[in-house]
Amino acid sequence: MTERIITQKDLQRWREESLRVANHLYSDYHVLRFLSRVPLIVLPKDSKSMYYGRAHPEPPRIEVYRTNPSINFSQKNWEIYNQSGMDHELVGHLYHMLGIFSDPRESTALETQEEMAKHRAKENPDWIEISELIPIFAKTRLGEKKLK
């Protein structure tokens, strides 16, 4: 299998797709428009224990490690994993941090990630499995705390 490295072009593609879906699900269009201009930064290292990257509200930006646990996935699964990661950071965290409700909780980001995966699963069956796995991952990540 080919080792996959995340590029700036990948981040831009995933952001466009995250915003496409977010425009169907969320109503704060001013924040969504702002997110289309937020800097996307490829960090020049492996994520190690981090899953994907991180969202920063000040100054607003998304940072993504150039490699993560998806490094040896098939192309299809690599795309899904990393698209879901962008959903989590850009919309799950940054949209909710900058929006009217200002909710920075990890549980909110995971709920958003799941909602976006379920929306995509209606259009593309490749997303069904990930939409079912996110709640399991969320319980593990949050220490078995229940999501609302």
Secondary structure, 3 states (H helix, E strand, C coil): CCCCCCCHHHHHHHHHHHHHHHHHHCCCHHHHHHHCCCCEEEEEEECCCCCCEEEEECCEEEEEEEECCCCCCCHHHHHHHHHHHHHHHHHHHHHHHHCCCCCCCHHHHHHHHHHHHHHHHHHCHHHHHHHHHHHHHHHHHCCCCCCC
